[in-house]
Amino acid sequence: MYMPPDEDCNKEPDYEELTPDQRRLAERMVAAGGLLLPENAEAAVRAGFCCEYCGTNMLGSVDVYAGWHWDHIVPKSKKGSNGLANKALACGPCNYIKGKYNPRRFAGPDATRKELIEVAKAEIIRRRARKQRDYIDRYLQVLREHESAGSEPTLTQNVNSPGPLLACA
């Protein structure tokens, strides 16, 4: 279930090194016995527990937390490292939509982590919009098929809603 970003997720993420307080929080998270490895806890704290691509609060609900992903900003298949600097906290949809997209290809070899994330974010937005258009086109096709069959489905007006677009009578 998609949760819109909360106020904490609207702040500018910290793309640089962790502060001593952030590092202590990450160490406490690891010590608490969760599923986080030390470097993943550091990445989560660095991101403010928000998807670094869309701003979804990864602690907003159990469903969102269960969809927590570690994205390699530059994919390992494109010679990206497995180190902390190349990891981004991502929600499942953003990680899925980004796929093996390599932001370094467009940002250049000297791009900073922040620049790579911004390029990837723009590509995710572009791909998400294309997927949404494709889904709406498919739903409209189903709507026309149902109309020709004599049933009366309705199309909701808010196409940005995370819920279903069609309700068939």
C-alpha positions in Angstrom: 0.0 0.0 0.0 1.4 3.4 -1.0 1.8 5.9 1.8 2.4 9.5 0.8 5.6 11.0 2.2 5.2 12.7 5.6 6.9 16.0 6.6 10.1 14.3 7.6 10.5 12.7 4.1 10.1 16.1 2.4 13.3 17.4 3.8 16.5 17.3 1.8 18.2 13.9 2.4 21.8 13.9 3.7 23.9 12.7 0.8 27.2 13.0 2.6 28.7 11.2 5.6 26.7 10.4 8.7 26.9 12.7 11.7 28.0 11.1 14.9 24.4 11.1 16.2 23.2 9.3 13.0 26.0 6.7 13.3 25.0 6.0 16.9 21.4 5.6 15.9 22.4 3.1 13.1 24.6 1.2 15.6 21.6 1.0 18.0 19.4 -0.3 15.3 21.8 -3.1 14.4 22.2 -3.9 18.1 18.4 -4.2 18.5 18.6 -7.3 16.4 16.6 -6.2 13.3 17.3 -7.3 9.8 19.6 -4.5 9.2 23.3 -5.0 8.5 25.5 -2.1 9.8 25.9 -0.5 6.4 22.2 -0.8 5.6 21.3 0.8 8.9 23.7 3.6 8.1 22.0 4.0 4.6 18.6 4.0 6.2 19.6 6.7 8.7 21.3 8.7 6.0 18.0 8.6 4.0 15.9 9.6 7.0 14.0 6.3 6.5 12.5 7.6 3.3 12.7 6.3 -0.2 15.5 8.3 -1.8 13.6 8.4 -5.1 10.0 9.3 -4.3 10.1 10.2 -0.6 7.8 7.5 0.7 8.2 7.1 4.5 9.6 3.6 4.8 8.4 3.4 8.4 4.9 4.6 7.5 3.2 1.2 7.8 4.1 -2.5 8.1 3.2 -2.9 4.4 5.7 -0.2 3.3 8.4 -1.4 5.7 8.0 -4.9 4.2 8.6 -3.4 0.8 11.9 -1.9 1.9 14.6 -2.4 -0.8 18.3 -1.6 -1.2 18.9 -0.2 -4.6 22.3 -0.1 -6.2 22.3 3.4 -7.6 24.7 2.3 -10.3 23.7 -1.4 -10.8 26.3 -4.0 -10.0 25.8 -5.3 -13.5 27.0 -1.9 -14.8 30.1 -2.0 -12.5 28.5 -0.4 -9.6 30.0 -1.1 -6.2 28.3 -2.9 -3.3 29.5 -0.2 -0.9 27.4 2.2 1.2 28.0 5.1 -1.3 26.3 3.2 -4.1 23.3 2.1 -2.0 20.0 3.9 -1.8 17.0 3.2 0.4 14.1 2.6 -2.0 10.5 1.5 -1.9 9.6 -1.6 -3.9 7.9 0.3 -6.7 10.8 2.7 -7.3 13.3 -0.1 -7.2 11.2 -2.2 -9.6 10.6 0.7 -12.0 14.3 1.8 -12.0 15.4 -1.7 -12.7 19.0 -1.8 -14.1 18.9 1.8 -15.2 22.4 3.3 -15.0 22.3 7.0 -14.1 26.0 7.3 -14.6 25.4 6.9 -18.3 23.7 10.3 -18.3 25.2 12.0 -15.3 28.8 11.3 -16.4 31.7 9.5 -14.7 32.4 12.2 -12.2 28.8 12.7 -11.0 28.3 12.8 -7.2 26.0 10.5 -5.4 23.4 13.2 -5.2 23.6 13.9 -8.9 23.2 10.2 -9.7 20.1 9.9 -7.4 18.6 13.0 -9.1 19.1 11.5 -12.6 17.7 8.2 -11.4 14.7 10.0 -9.8 13.9 11.8 -13.1 14.0 8.5 -15.0 11.8 6.8 -12.4 9.2 9.6 -12.7 9.3 9.3 -16.5 8.9 5.5 -16.4 6.2 5.7 -13.8 4.2 8.2 -16.0 4.6 5.9 -19.0 3.4 2.9 -17.0 0.4 4.9 -15.7 -0.5 5.9 -19.2 -0.2 2.3 -20.4 -2.4 1.1 -17.5 -5.0 3.7 -18.2 -5.0 2.8 -21.9 -5.6 -0.8 -20.9 -8.4 0.1 -18.5 -10.1 2.2 -21.1 -9.9 -0.7 -23.5 -11.5 -3.0 -20.9 -14.1 -0.3 -20.4 -15.0 -0.2 -24.1 -15.1 -4.0 -24.2 -17.5 -4.1 -21.2 -19.7 -1.3 -22.8 -19.9 -3.3 -26.0 -21.0 -6.3 -24.0 -23.8 -4.4 -22.3 -22.4 -4.1 -18.7 -21.9 -0.7 -17.1 -18.5 -0.3 -15.5 -17.5 3.1 -14.2 -14.2 4.9 -14.4 -13.2 6.9 -11.3 -12.3 10.5 -12.0 -9.0 10.6 -9.9 -6.5 8.7 -12.0 -3.8 9.5 -9.4 -5.6 7.4 -6.8 -3.7 4.3 -5.7 -6.9 2.3 -5.7 -8.5 0.5 -8.7 -9.6 2.6 -11.7 -12.5 0.4 -12.7 -15.5 -0.8 -10.8 -17.6 -3.1 -12.9 -21.3 -3.4 -12.0 
